[in-house]
């Protein structure tokens, strides 16, 4: 421990929560008077001797004893002290987006509790540990790790502090979206076609038929079949016509002979 003489900072420069070492020079019913090496004495109220209730000052400190104290308030005629180590951060000091350093005290399935010097630990939810999917908090931290966290929210009524480790990490590169209007994108010749499910379809070549030389159109399968049927029909009609012409003279000769045989003789 340092001597009171080492506490050379003037009372105007002593800030709250400053740690000092003092020597008890007197005890009273209300508390103790300490020499802390300042022009004005240090006063410790009986309620600030320890966290538990105190009935007699002499039960905790005696004259001549050196003790560690923390500054509560500096006044022109005295410096109010406490022997109860103050919190690193008071509730009124907790603000959203404040960055503090803490220590992982406990792990749960839903996150990690981090001691930041406040009245109670803050919670880093599993979704606030890092970017991307995290199955268990143990994948990111373990008990005893010192981490930097950002305060997200403070609920004084429920005495809850929400923290984030992810907020202090660089964001992963985001996919650049094509902001070109839809009408313009549809006119791009190299635009890939996708199905409704998003799967890529092979790109088909597009030909400019206006650049081809004119010529005889290529008949379709139906047109070829129709042409063959017409030709077959013409051949059948021609064959039938030829057959009729060939048989006509014989038919006429038979008809004439039949008539002659039926005519009466004179």
C-alpha positions in Angstrom: 0.0 0.0 0.0 1.1 3.5 -0.7 1.5 6.2 2.0 -0.9 9.1 2.4 1.9 11.4 1.4 1.9 9.7 -2.0 -1.6 11.0 -2.8 -0.2 14.4 -3.9 -3.0 15.3 -6.4 -4.9 18.5 -5.1 -8.5 18.0 -4.2 -9.6 20.0 -7.3 -8.1 17.3 -9.5 -9.4 14.3 -7.6 -12.2 12.7 -9.5 -14.9 10.3 -8.3 -13.8 6.6 -8.2 -10.2 7.6 -7.8 -8.5 5.0 -5.6 -6.4 6.3 -2.7 -4.7 5.0 0.4 -5.5 6.7 3.8 -4.6 6.4 7.4 -7.3 6.5 10.1 -6.6 9.5 12.4 -9.9 9.5 14.3 -13.1 7.6 14.7 -16.5 8.9 15.6 -20.0 7.6 15.9 -20.7 8.8 12.4 -17.6 7.4 10.7 -13.8 7.8 10.4 -11.5 10.7 9.5 -8.5 9.8 7.3 -5.3 11.4 6.3 -5.0 11.0 2.5 -2.2 13.4 1.9 -4.4 16.3 0.9 -4.8 19.8 2.5 -8.3 18.7 3.6 -9.2 15.5 5.5 -10.9 12.5 4.0 -14.2 11.4 5.6 -15.7 7.9 5.5 -19.3 7.7 6.7 -20.2 4.6 8.7 -22.5 3.4 5.9 -19.5 3.4 3.6 -17.2 1.3 5.7 -18.4 -2.0 4.2 -21.3 -3.4 2.2 -22.9 -5.0 5.3 -24.5 -2.9 8.0 -22.1 -1.6 10.7 -23.1 -0.9 14.3 -19.8 0.5 15.6 -17.0 2.1 13.6 -14.4 0.4 15.7 -15.6 -3.0 14.6 -14.2 -2.2 11.2 -11.4 0.3 11.5 -9.0 1.5 14.3 -6.9 4.6 14.7 -3.6 4.3 12.9 -4.8 1.7 10.4 -4.1 2.2 6.7 -7.0 1.4 4.4 -7.8 1.6 0.7 -10.5 4.1 -0.2 -12.2 5.5 -3.3 -13.3 9.1 -3.8 -17.0 9.7 -3.8 -17.1 13.5 -3.9 -14.5 16.2 -3.5 -15.6 19.3 -1.6 -13.7 22.5 -0.6 -13.5 21.5 3.1 -13.3 17.7 2.9 -13.2 14.7 0.5 -16.0 12.1 1.0 -14.6 8.6 0.7 -15.9 5.0 0.6 -14.2 1.7 1.5 -16.7 -0.1 -0.7 -15.2 -0.6 -4.1 -17.5 1.3 -6.5 -18.8 -0.1 -9.7 -16.8 0.5 -12.8 -19.9 1.8 -14.5 -23.0 3.1 -12.8 -26.4 2.6 -14.1 -26.7 6.3 -15.0 -23.5 6.0 -17.0 -24.7 3.1 -19.2 -25.6 4.4 -22.6 -26.4 2.6 -25.9 -23.5 2.3 -28.4 -21.0 2.7 -25.5 -18.0 0.3 -26.0 -16.6 -1.3 -22.9 -14.3 -4.2 -22.0 -15.6 -7.2 -20.1 -14.9 -10.7 -19.0 -17.0 -13.7 -19.9 -18.5 -15.0 -16.6 -21.0 -17.7 -17.7 -22.2 -19.4 -20.8 -25.7 -20.5 -21.6 -27.3 -22.1 -24.6 -28.8 -18.7 -25.6 -25.7 -16.6 -25.1 -22.9 -15.4 -22.7 -23.0 -13.2 -19.6 -20.2 -10.7 -19.6 -19.0 -8.8 -16.5 -18.4 -5.1 -17.5 -18.1 -3.6 -14.1 -21.7 -2.6 -13.7 -24.1 -3.7 -11.0 -24.7 -7.0 -12.8 -23.3 -8.7 -16.0 -24.7 -8.0 -19.4 -26.0 -10.6 -21.9 -24.5 -11.1 -25.3 -27.2 -13.1 -27.1 -25.9 -15.9 -29.4 -27.2 -13.9 -32.4 -25.0 -10.9 -31.4 -21.7 -12.9 -31.0 -20.5 -12.8 -34.6 -21.7 -12.5 -38.2 -23.2 -15.7 -39.6 -24.7 -18.7 -38.0 -23.6 -19.8 -34.5 -24.7 -23.1 -33.1 -23.5 -22.7 -29.5 -21.7 -19.8 -27.7 -18.8 -22.2 -27.0 -17.9 -21.9 -30.7 -17.0 -18.2 -30.2 -16.0 -17.7 -26.6 -15.2 -19.5 -23.4 -15.4 -18.6 -19.7 -12.7 -16.2 -18.6 -12.2 -14.6 -22.1 -11.8 -10.9 -22.1 -13.9 -9.3 -24.9 -14.9 -5.9 -26.2 -18.6 -5.3 -26.4 -21.0 -2.6 -27.3 -24.0 -1.7 -25.2 -27.2 -2.2 -27.2 -29.9 -1.5 -24.6 -30.3 -0.8 -20.9 -33.4 -1.6 -19.0 -33.1 0.0 -15.5 -36.4 -1.4 -14.3 -35.5 -5.0 -15.1 -31.8 -4.4 -14.4 -30.9 -5.9 -17.8 -28.1 -4.9 -20.1 -28.0 -6.1 -23.7 -24.5 -6.3 -25.3 -23.1 -7.1 -28.7 -19.8 -8.4 -29.9 -20.9 -8.5 -33.5 -21.4 -4.7 -33.6 -17.7 -4.3 -33.3 -16.7 -6.7 -36.0 -16.3 -5.7 -39.7 -19.3 -6.6 -41.8 -18.8 -9.3 -44.4 -18.8 -8.1 -48.0 -22.3 -7.7 -49.3 -23.4 -8.9 -52.7 -23.8 -6.0 -55.0 -27.3 -5.9 -56.5 -28.0 -5.0 -60.1 -30.0 -1.7 -59.8 -30.4 -1.4 -63.6 -34.1 -0.9 -64.5 -35.9 -4.1 -65.6 -36.7 -2.8 -69.1 -33.0 -2.1 -69.7 -31.9 -5.5 -68.3 -34.2 -7.3 -70.7 -32.5 -5.7 -73.7 -29.1 -6.9 -72.8 -27.9 -9.5 -75.4 -25.7 -11.3 -72.8 -28.3 -11.6 -70.1 -28.7 -15.1 -68.7 -32.1 -16.6 -68.7 -33.3 -18.2 -65.5 -36.3 -20.4 -64.7 -38.8 -19.7 -62.0 -36.8 -21.7 -59.6 -33.7 -19.6 -60.3 -31.7 -22.3 -62.1 -29.6 -21.1 -65.0 -30.6 -22.2 -68.5 -28.2 -22.6 -71.3 -28.1 -19.5 -73.6 -29.4 -20.1 -77.1 -27.8 -18.4 -80.1 -29.9 -15.7 -81.8 -29.7 -15.4 -85.6 -30.7 -12.4 -87.7 -32.7 -14.1 -90.5 -33.0 -10.8 -92.3 -29.3 -11.2 -93.2 -29.8 -14.5 -95.1 -30.0 -14.6 -98.9 -33.4 -15.3 -100.3 -34.1 -18.7 -101.8 -36.6 -21.5 -102.2 -38.4 -22.1 -98.9 -37.7 -25.5 -97.3 -41.0 -27.6 -97.4 -42.2 -28.9 -94.1 -43.0 -32.5 -93.4 -46.7 -31.9 -93.7 -46.2 -30.2 -97.1 -44.1 -33.1 -98.4 -46.7 -35.7 -97.4 -49.5 -33.6 -99.0 -47.5 -33.4 -102.2 -47.0 -37.1 -102.3 -50.7 -37.8 -101.7 -51.6 -35.5 -104.7 -49.2 -37.2 -107.0 -50.5 -40.6 -106.0 -54.1 -39.4 -106.6 -53.1 -38.2 -110.1 -51.5 -41.5 -111.0 -54.6 -43.4 -109.9 -56.9 -41.3 -112.0 -54.6 -41.6 -115.1 -54.5 -45.4 -114.7 -58.3 -45.6 -114.4 -58.8 -43.4 -117.4 -56.4 -45.5 -119.6 -58.2 -48.7 -118.6 -61.6 -47.3 -119.6 -60.4 -46.2 -123.0 -58.9 -49.6 -123.7 -62.0 -51.5 -122.9 -64.5 -49.3 -124.8 -64.0 -50.8 -128.4 -64.6 -54.4 -127.2 -67.7 -53.4 -125.3 -69.1 -51.7 -128.4 -68.3 -54.7 -130.7 -70.1 -57.1 -128.2 -73.0 -54.8 -128.1 -73.3 -54.6 -131.9 -73.2 -58.4 -132.3 -75.8 -58.9 -129.6 -78.1 -56.5 -131.5 -77.6 -58.3 -134.8 -78.4 -61.7 -133.3 -81.6 -60.4 -131.9 -82.8 -58.8 -135.2 -85.5 -61.0 -137.0 -84.5 -62.4 -140.4 -86.5 -61.5 -143.5 
